[in-house]
């Protein structure tokens, strides 16, 4: 579900200083540009989604695993995680120009009451990355900045808005859609289209294709994913 976060980070740095946060805001207000925004960047107080603290960044270590068979190391999203059927499984970011390849919402913090998921790069096995020094460094930086995403689904679970965020002095900074805007819509079962806008300019879409079903079986796209990923991939593990 990710995009060119380094474009965001650069723009975010240029937009400092940040405005003061206002208290008493509910989760839905975190998804909108409010009066605490400066130059398209918003800061809000630390909030919670269920038991998950928006300021929390999990610590673990980056491990190298075989791309073919990665589902043995990466959790598979299922109904047991409270996830809607349209987003269960493991997903390949086909055409994503940066180093991350797979994503799963199994490690996200999902609230069915608001149809909202919160996911960070630091969540256990949430993303896999291409094996290279460059992507490993980018992965480490993303963890340091607390890179995360708030995903808001519609009632049919066929459309979603995705709000990127970072950590700043213990507060989660949510990026205004005037700066970046991400969304996705379900084209067919097992296939989402991801759209991205930077400063209102649409950049190329990419496909989010399911490669592992909730029952652990593989989708046809799995073979193409392995060709793109290479023999080994990186992901975050909290295990010793």
Backbone bond lengths (Angstrom), bond angles and torsions (degrees), N, CA, C in turn:
res aa  C-N    CA-C-N  psi(-1)  N-CA   C-N-CA  omega(-1)  CA-C   N-CA-C  phi
1 X - - - 1.438 - - 1.525 111.50 -
2 X 1.304 114.31 2.57 1.453 116.90 -173.39 1.514 111.63 -85.30
3 X 1.285 117.07 177.42 1.439 126.14 -175.17 1.511 108.80 -147.37
4 X 1.329 119.21 -158.84 1.457 120.94 -179.75 1.517 109.89 -81.88
5 X 1.341 116.56 79.17 1.469 120.76 -176.41 1.511 111.93 -63.17
6 X 1.326 118.57 -28.29 1.462 118.95 -178.76 1.516 111.13 -68.06
7 X 1.331 118.50 -28.75 1.464 121.07 170.68 1.515 109.91 -62.34
8 X 1.327 115.86 -41.73 1.458 121.08 -179.91 1.519 110.64 -65.49
9 X 1.340 115.70 -45.59 1.457 119.42 -178.23 1.520 110.80 -59.82
10 X 1.334 116.65 -42.59 1.458 119.61 179.32 1.512 111.83 -63.41
11 X 1.326 116.55 -43.95 1.467 119.96 178.70 1.515 110.90 -65.68
12 X 1.339 115.87 -38.77 1.469 120.68 179.51 1.517 110.38 -60.89
13 X 1.333 117.23 -42.45 1.461 120.52 -179.09 1.517 111.32 -63.90
14 X 1.325 117.10 -34.33 1.456 120.93 -178.74 1.526 112.44 -74.47
15 X 1.325 116.56 -17.28 1.466 120.63 -174.51 1.525 113.63 -94.21
16 X 1.310 119.56 0.10 1.465 121.64 177.57 1.528 108.87 -67.23
17 X 1.372 119.76 154.09 1.468 124.56 5.31 1.516 112.46 -81.81
18 X 1.323 115.98 159.27 1.452 121.91 179.76 1.520 110.23 -85.36
19 X 1.323 114.97 150.98 1.467 119.32 177.65 1.521 109.93 -75.59
20 X 1.325 116.61 161.44 1.462 121.36 178.28 1.521 109.66 -71.74
21 X 1.342 115.77 144.13 1.457 120.73 -179.77 1.517 110.11 -77.39
22 X 1.342 115.74 149.48 1.450 120.82 174.60 1.523 108.19 -102.63
23 X 1.303 116.61 146.03 1.458 120.77 -175.66 1.518 110.97 -91.33
24 X 1.338 113.90 166.77 1.460 120.66 173.35 1.506 114.54 75.95
25 X 1.327 119.34 17.62 1.450 120.92 -179.02 1.522 110.73 -87.04
26 X 1.309 116.99 143.81 1.451 122.18 179.41 1.527 109.79 -92.14
27 X 1.320 116.22 171.56 1.450 121.04 -175.27 1.512 112.62 -57.10
28 X 1.343 117.65 -41.50 1.460 118.60 -176.29 1.518 112.07 -62.15
29 X 1.344 117.67 -29.24 1.463 119.93 179.82 1.511 111.61 -72.16
30 X 1.347 116.60 -20.32 1.456 119.72 177.87 1.525 111.11 -69.80
31 X 1.312 116.65 -17.40 1.453 120.63 -177.96 1.520 112.19 -91.88
32 X 1.309 118.33 1.03 1.454 122.00 -175.42 1.523 110.75 -125.07
33 X 1.316 115.70 149.83 1.461 120.83 174.72 1.524 108.08 -73.57
34 X 1.305 117.51 117.62 1.461 121.67 -177.15 1.510 111.93 -114.56
35 X 1.341 118.21 -168.79 1.458 122.02 -176.80 1.520 113.64 -68.71
36 X 1.363 118.04 -9.95 1.446 119.91 179.14 1.522 112.37 -93.42
37 X 1.343 116.17 23.48 1.461 121.21 -179.62 1.520 110.56 -100.88
38 X 1.322 115.86 141.66 1.456 121.93 174.34 1.521 107.86 -129.36
39 X 1.313 116.82 123.88 1.468 122.29 177.50 1.526 111.32 51.73
40 X 1.316 116.03 38.74 1.443 119.92 175.84 1.504 115.82 85.90
41 X 1.327 118.35 0.91 1.459 121.19 179.49 1.527 108.95 -113.15
42 X 1.324 116.25 131.44 1.458 121.08 -175.19 1.521 110.98 -114.58
43 X 1.303 114.97 143.88 1.458 118.97 171.13 1.517 108.46 -126.18
44 X 1.312 115.72 136.72 1.456 122.27 -179.25 1.529 107.96 -130.78
45 X 1.319 117.86 161.43 1.467 118.72 177.40 1.520 111.25 -64.96
46 X 1.324 115.25 157.22 1.458 120.16 175.90 1.525 108.54 -56.36
47 X 1.319 116.56 129.81 1.457 121.37 -177.15 1.519 108.89 -123.03
48 X 1.300 116.59 168.44 1.454 120.46 177.25 1.518 109.88 -122.56
49 X 1.313 115.31 150.45 1.461 121.73 173.73 1.521 105.31 -125.68
50 X 1.321 116.70 102.29 1.445 119.91 -172.19 1.522 109.30 64.65
51 X 1.323 116.11 -123.00 1.456 121.11 179.66 1.527 112.25 -93.97
52 X 1.322 116.77 -0.45 1.473 120.38 -173.90 1.514 110.86 -93.23
53 X 1.312 116.54 129.34 1.455 121.14 176.06 1.520 109.46 -89.34
54 X 1.322 116.97 128.65 1.456 121.10 -177.10 1.529 111.34 -63.82
55 X 1.333 117.52 -19.95 1.463 119.79 -178.74 1.522 112.66 -87.97
56 X 1.314 116.81 -9.24 1.453 120.51 -175.11 1.527 111.17 -75.44
57 X 1.315 116.16 132.24 1.459 121.87 171.42 1.521 106.94 -122.73
58 X 1.310 116.53 116.41 1.457 120.39 -177.81 1.529 110.31 -68.19
59 X 1.321 115.69 146.55 1.457 121.35 177.05 1.525 108.96 -107.48
60 X 1.276 116.13 142.16 1.447 121.70 178.51 1.520 107.97 -166.53
61 X 1.302 116.23 -163.00 1.452 118.74 178.07 1.514 109.53 -129.21
62 X 1.310 115.79 151.82 1.447 121.37 178.72 1.524 108.54 -83.26
63 X 1.315 115.61 127.86 1.459 120.20 179.11 1.526 109.83 -118.94
64 X 1.322 115.09 159.83 1.456 122.20 178.04 1.519 108.14 -106.02
65 X 1.340 116.69 127.35 1.461 120.78 -177.36 1.522 109.41 -134.41
66 X 1.330 118.62 157.74 1.462 120.58 176.25 1.527 110.89 -64.33
67 X 1.300 117.40 134.11 1.471 120.34 177.62 1.522 110.43 -66.09
68 X 1.323 116.11 -39.99 1.461 121.04 176.88 1.528 107.77 -82.75
69 X 1.315 116.24 104.87 1.460 121.24 -174.93 1.514 112.52 108.92
70 X 1.340 116.23 13.48 1.469 120.48 -176.01 1.526 112.08 -64.44
71 X 1.330 116.87 -19.94 1.470 118.90 -179.76 1.528 111.52 -65.92
72 X 1.321 118.05 -13.25 1.461 120.68 174.55 1.520 111.59 -74.79
73 X 1.335 116.97 -16.43 1.467 122.33 -177.74 1.533 112.32 -115.67
74 X 1.306 116.29 -20.47 1.464 121.65 -174.48 1.524 108.59 -108.03
75 X 1.324 119.72 125.16 1.465 120.10 -177.13 1.526 111.93 -65.26
76 X 1.308 115.81 143.99 1.465 122.27 -178.28 1.523 108.76 -99.26
77 X 1.313 117.05 126.40 1.457 121.25 179.10 1.523 111.48 -68.74
78 X 1.331 116.95 129.25 1.460 122.08 -179.06 1.522 110.05 -137.33
79 X 1.311 115.66 179.22 1.464 120.44 176.96 1.524 111.11 -65.51
80 X 1.342 116.95 -22.47 1.464 120.47 178.33 1.524 111.69 -64.46
81 X 1.338 116.91 -22.35 1.466 121.54 176.31 1.536 111.31 -88.89
82 X 1.323 116.39 2.12 1.459 121.03 -178.81 1.515 113.53 81.26
83 X 1.324 117.46 6.20 1.464 120.86 -173.95 1.525 111.36 -78.00
84 X 1.339 117.34 145.23 1.466 120.37 174.97 1.524 110.11 -68.04
85 X 1.332 118.31 153.14 1.470 121.55 -176.56 1.531 114.06 -56.53
86 X 1.331 117.50 -33.24 1.464 119.62 -174.25 1.520 113.76 -68.87
87 X 1.345 118.13 -12.56 1.464 120.34 -177.61 1.534 111.65 -124.35
88 X 1.315 117.44 8.98 1.456 120.85 178.02 1.534 110.21 -75.54
89 X 1.328 116.16 157.20 1.454 121.24 178.71 1.516 111.81 103.87
90 X 1.336 116.74 -159.42 1.463 124.74 173.18 1.512 107.68 -121.48
91 X 1.344 116.37 140.75 1.456 121.37 -169.25 1.521 112.19 -123.80
92 X 1.323 115.04 139.11 1.460 123.98 178.53 1.525 109.37 -97.68
93 X 1.331 116.57 126.86 1.468 121.79 177.55 1.524 108.86 -87.32
94 X 1.321 116.06 76.47 1.458 124.20 -174.95 1.525 110.14 -72.18
95 X 1.327 116.24 113.75 1.460 120.66 -179.85 1.507 113.52 98.04
96 X 1.335 118.10 -3.46 1.457 120.69 176.06 1.535 108.42 -64.07
97 X 1.341 118.57 124.84 1.464 119.94 -172.29 1.518 114.94 -75.23
98 X 1.344 118.22 -10.87 1.459 118.86 -178.81 1.523 110.08 -102.15
99 X 1.335 117.54 -172.84 1.449 121.38 -165.22 1.507 117.10 -77.75
100 X 1.345 119.49 -15.40 1.454 119.07 -177.78 1.527 110.62 -77.65
101 X 1.330 115.40 141.92 1.461 120.41 -172.67 1.525 112.01 -116.21
102 X 1.352 116.74 -53.34 1.457 121.07 -176.81 1.523 110.79 -113.82
103 X 1.328 115.78 153.49 1.457 121.58 175.17 1.521 108.75 -142.60
104 X 1.317 115.48 145.67 1.460 121.49 173.13 1.523 108.83 -135.88
105 X 1.322 115.98 144.64 1.462 120.22 176.45 1.524 111.58 -95.47
106 X 1.328 116.85 9.01 1.468 119.66 179.49 1.522 111.49 -61.08
107 X 1.336 116.86 -30.99 1.467 120.91 -178.98 1.522 112.42 -96.17
108 X 1.314 116.98 3.00 1.464 119.57 -179.71 1.523 109.91 -76.28
109 X 1.315 115.09 169.27 1.462 122.26 176.96 1.533 106.26 -106.30
110 X 1.321 115.72 100.76 1.466 121.03 -171.26 1.517 110.74 -105.14
111 X 1.338 115.02 132.77 1.460 121.76 177.98 1.524 108.18 -114.01
112 X 1.330 119.09 104.70 1.462 121.13 -177.61 1.524 113.29 -65.21
113 X 1.324 117.01 -25.43 1.466 119.89 -178.94 1.527 111.47 -65.47
114 X 1.337 116.56 -34.81 1.469 120.68 -179.28 1.526 112.37 -109.52
115 X 1.340 116.81 1.24 1.471 122.59 -177.82 1.533 110.17 53.69
116 X 1.324 115.05 43.41 1.458 121.48 -174.76 1.525 110.37 -123.70
117 X 1.321 115.67 133.73 1.461 121.54 176.09 1.517 109.00 -119.36
118 X 1.343 115.51 141.52 1.461 120.99 174.65 1.515 107.86 -120.81
119 X 1.325 116.17 126.12 1.457 122.57 -174.87 1.517 109.31 -133.99
120 X 1.341 116.85 136.74 1.452 119.92 173.54 1.525 109.48 -121.48
121 X 1.320 115.21 160.26 1.453 120.69 176.29 1.522 110.74 -61.82
122 X 1.322 116.98 -25.44 1.451 121.63 -179.21 1.509 115.16 -82.84
123 X 1.330 118.64 -3.56 1.462 119.90 178.26 1.525 110.12 -69.79
124 X 1.319 115.79 145.96 1.462 122.50 -175.55 1.522 112.48 -52.08
125 X 1.346 116.43 113.84 1.457 121.51 174.56 1.509 115.09 60.25
126 X 1.329 118.22 22.81 1.464 120.01 -173.73 1.525 113.16 -70.53
127 X 1.349 116.72 -34.49 1.458 121.75 179.56 1.524 109.64 -130.20
128 X 1.320 116.43 147.57 1.456 120.43 165.40 1.522 108.24 -112.51
129 X 1.332 115.44 149.77 1.456 122.90 -175.84 1.524 110.30 -126.91
130 X 1.329 115.20 153.22 1.462 119.32 173.19 1.523 110.02 -61.17
131 X 1.320 116.00 146.58 1.449 120.86 178.78 1.534 109.85 -80.87
132 X 1.328 116.07 105.81 1.461 122.20 173.82 1.524 108.03 -163.70
133 X 1.314 116.57 158.36 1.464 120.39 178.30 1.525 110.46 -62.74
134 X 1.333 116.49 -36.75 1.462 120.76 -178.03 1.526 111.15 -65.36
135 X 1.334 116.44 -47.92 1.458 118.24 -177.91 1.527 111.26 -70.74
136 X 1.322 118.08 -32.09 1.472 120.34 176.33 1.523 109.99 -63.06
137 X 1.349 117.06 -43.16 1.465 120.54 178.44 1.522 110.81 -64.37
138 X 1.343 116.55 -40.58 1.467 120.22 178.62 1.523 110.95 -65.21
139 X 1.314 116.59 -39.69 1.463 122.27 178.26 1.529 110.17 -61.68
140 X 1.327 116.56 -45.91 1.467 120.87 178.67 1.526 110.84 -61.48
141 X 1.324 117.25 -41.76 1.461 120.79 -180.00 1.524 110.81 -65.41
142 X 1.329 116.09 -40.44 1.463 120.20 179.38 1.523 110.83 -61.52
143 X 1.333 116.91 -38.46 1.458 120.37 177.89 1.526 111.27 -67.44
144 X 1.332 116.87 -38.79 1.466 120.55 179.75 1.524 111.58 -64.66
145 X 1.322 116.38 -37.50 1.467 120.06 -178.44 1.522 112.22 -82.97
146 X 1.350 116.80 -5.34 1.463 119.31 -179.52 1.507 113.20 70.20
147 X 1.321 116.22 30.07 1.468 120.92 -177.50 1.523 110.92 -51.09
148 X 1.326 116.17 128.24 1.452 120.71 -179.03 1.514 111.46 -152.78
149 X 1.325 115.55 171.13 1.465 121.47 -175.51 1.525 110.36 -140.31
150 X 1.322 115.71 135.79 1.459 121.98 171.88 1.527 106.93 -103.79
151 X 1.326 116.56 119.54 1.461 122.39 -178.15 1.519 109.50 -109.67
152 X 1.325 115.91 123.44 1.461 121.42 -179.62 1.528 108.61 -114.28
153 X 1.334 116.56 115.85 1.462 121.97 -179.35 1.529 110.83 -93.33
154 X 1.344 115.76 151.79 1.459 119.50 172.77 1.527 108.80 -81.21
155 X 1.332 116.26 178.40 1.458 120.31 -173.16 1.520 112.68 -66.53
156 X 1.332 117.38 -25.96 1.462 120.78 -179.95 1.527 112.47 -87.86
157 X 1.325 116.88 -7.76 1.462 123.30 -176.50 1.531 111.80 57.31
158 X 1.336 114.71 37.13 1.467 120.16 176.75 1.524 111.72 -118.92
159 X 1.316 117.46 -2.30 1.460 122.50 175.78 1.524 108.34 -141.29
160 X 1.326 116.05 148.73 1.457 119.65 178.84 1.522 110.03 -151.93
161 X 1.319 115.87 144.37 1.456 121.87 168.47 1.527 107.74 -100.57
162 X 1.319 116.55 146.19 1.458 121.98 -175.74 1.525 108.27 -127.25
163 X 1.323 116.80 114.52 1.452 121.64 -178.29 1.526 109.95 -104.50
164 X 1.334 118.39 113.55 1.466 120.36 179.01 1.517 111.57 -75.07
165 X 1.330 115.89 157.15 1.456 120.18 -178.38 1.520 110.12 -152.94
166 X 1.343 114.60 161.96 1.461 123.39 175.73 1.522 108.11 -136.61
167 X 1.324 116.70 169.46 1.459 120.99 173.81 1.518 109.54 -100.27
168 X 1.343 115.73 138.98 1.454 122.21 177.02 1.514 108.18 -141.04
169 X 1.351 116.95 110.45 1.457 121.84 177.94 1.528 112.12 52.82
170 X 1.317 116.35 44.48 1.452 121.16 176.19 1.511 114.75 80.03
171 X 1.314 117.87 2.04 1.457 121.76 177.27 1.520 109.19 -114.99
172 X 1.329 115.79 146.56 1.449 120.11 178.42 1.523 109.08 -88.38
173 X 1.328 114.52 123.16 1.458 121.88 -178.85 1.518 108.14 -98.54
174 X 1.316 115.86 116.69 1.461 121.76 179.80 1.526 109.59 -97.59
175 X 1.307 116.26 130.48 1.453 121.72 -173.19 1.523 110.34 -84.33
176 X 1.313 116.76 127.58 1.460 122.08 -177.82 1.528 111.01 -65.08
177 X 1.329 116.22 148.01 1.463 119.55 177.37 1.527 112.70 -71.60
178 X 1.336 117.01 -5.37 1.471 118.85 171.82 1.519 110.47 -73.70
179 X 1.319 115.95 -21.37 1.460 120.82 178.85 1.522 110.50 -95.93
180 X 1.325 116.64 -53.65 1.461 121.58 175.85 1.526 108.63 -137.43
181 X 1.303 115.37 148.42 1.466 120.27 178.49 1.520 108.26 -140.65
182 X 1.330 115.89 124.69 1.454 121.92 179.34 1.521 109.04 -121.75
183 X 1.310 115.70 144.10 1.458 120.51 175.97 1.522 108.42 -154.04
184 X 1.312 115.52 167.64 1.455 119.43 173.23 1.516 109.15 -151.07
185 X 1.335 115.66 150.23 1.455 119.77 176.27 1.516 109.58 -136.61
186 X 1.315 115.38 148.76 1.458 122.00 -175.62 1.523 109.26 -80.55
187 X 1.338 116.32 117.01 1.461 121.10 178.48 1.527 110.41 -82.74
188 X 1.318 116.56 -40.21 1.457 123.93 177.15 1.520 107.43 -165.31
189 X 1.308 117.22 172.40 1.455 120.05 -179.54 1.525 109.95 -55.99
190 X 1.338 115.92 126.43 1.450 120.60 178.70 1.507 115.02 81.19
191 X 1.323 118.07 10.53 1.465 120.11 -177.28 1.533 110.70 -147.75
192 X 1.340 115.02 112.78 1.464 122.28 173.43 1.530 109.67 -107.75
193 X 1.314 116.30 153.02 1.468 122.57 171.33 1.519 107.88 -106.34
194 X 1.336 116.47 124.77 1.471 121.72 179.13 1.517 110.13 -100.37
195 X 1.337 115.46 126.27 1.452 121.86 179.91 1.527 110.28 -114.66
196 X 1.325 116.86 143.56 1.464 122.18 -178.59 1.516 110.01 -137.94
197 X 1.336 114.95 140.02 1.464 122.01 175.06 1.524 108.45 -128.52
198 X 1.317 116.52 131.69 1.457 122.83 175.50 1.519 107.64 -116.65
199 X 1.325 117.60 119.59 1.461 122.49 -175.07 1.529 111.07 51.02
200 X 1.324 115.77 38.06 1.447 121.73 177.59 1.515 114.99 81.13
201 X 1.321 117.13 -2.20 1.466 120.98 -179.45 1.521 108.72 -98.34
202 X 1.313 116.33 125.71 1.456 120.22 -178.79 1.525 110.23 -76.81
203 X 1.315 116.26 126.55 1.457 121.77 175.15 1.526 107.74 -99.91
204 X 1.333 119.14 166.57 1.472 119.83 -173.30 1.526 113.58 -55.56
205 X 1.331 114.64 137.86 1.464 120.80 175.19 1.526 109.62 -69.98
206 X 1.319 114.95 162.34 1.460 118.42 166.71 1.525 109.21 -136.68
207 X 1.320 116.22 168.83 1.459 122.12 -176.56 1.520 110.66 -100.77
208 X 1.304 115.08 138.52 1.457 121.68 172.96 1.525 105.84 -108.28
209 X 1.339 116.06 106.06 1.456 121.20 -173.84 1.531 109.90 -112.60
210 X 1.314 115.73 132.61 1.460 119.45 177.19 1.531 109.16 -72.40
211 X 1.333 115.82 130.85 1.466 119.96 177.81 1.526 112.21 -112.75
212 X 1.338 116.93 -22.69 1.464 121.25 175.81 1.526 108.42 -130.47
213 X 1.325 115.94 126.31 1.460 121.10 179.46 1.531 110.34 -78.13
214 X 1.342 116.69 164.61 1.476 119.60 -179.49 1.528 113.79 -57.22
215 X 1.350 117.11 -28.12 1.468 119.41 179.96 1.520 112.58 -84.45
216 X 1.346 117.33 3.26 1.449 121.37 176.66 1.514 114.90 92.83
217 X 1.323 118.05 -7.47 1.459 120.23 177.43 1.533 109.97 -78.35
218 X 1.320 115.20 158.22 1.455 120.31 -175.21 1.523 112.21 -93.86
219 X 1.324 115.03 143.06 1.458 121.54 173.06 1.525 109.16 -84.70
220 X 1.352 117.67 162.64 1.462 120.54 179.17 1.532 113.88 -58.02
221 X 1.341 117.72 -27.51 1.468 120.98 -177.88 1.532 112.51 -70.21
222 X 1.322 116.80 -10.16 1.472 119.77 -175.55 1.528 111.93 -59.33
223 X 1.311 117.31 -43.70 1.463 120.92 -177.48 1.519 111.32 -62.19
224 X 1.333 117.58 -40.02 1.466 120.88 178.57 1.524 110.98 -68.85
225 X 1.336 116.24 -36.26 1.467 119.49 176.04 1.527 110.72 -59.75
226 X 1.323 117.89 -45.77 1.464 121.29 -177.81 1.522 110.71 -61.67
227 X 1.328 117.61 -39.62 1.460 121.04 178.45 1.524 111.00 -60.10
228 X 1.328 116.83 -39.89 1.461 120.64 -178.95 1.523 111.54 -76.57
229 X 1.316 117.43 -35.92 1.463 120.92 -174.40 1.516 112.57 -73.80
230 X 1.322 117.62 -30.84 1.452 119.67 -172.84 1.514 110.49 88.60
231 X 1.327 116.63 -177.87 1.457 120.70 -172.17 1.522 112.72 -68.66
232 X 1.341 116.91 -37.97 1.469 120.74 -177.55 1.525 111.04 -127.73
233 X 1.324 115.64 152.02 1.464 123.11 177.37 1.517 109.41 -131.58
234 X 1.331 115.27 163.48 1.459 122.31 173.85 1.520 109.51 -103.23
235 X 1.317 116.27 146.77 1.457 121.71 166.25 1.516 108.67 -155.52
236 X 1.327 115.40 168.40 1.462 121.37 -176.98 1.517 110.22 -92.01
237 X 1.323 116.00 131.78 1.455 121.41 175.60 1.513 109.63 -121.50
238 X 1.321 117.79 141.73 1.452 122.77 174.75 1.532 110.85 -98.77
239 X 1.331 115.50 3.78 1.454 119.92 -179.82 1.531 110.40 -89.63
240 X 1.300 116.61 151.41 1.461 121.58 175.74 1.532 110.65 -73.69
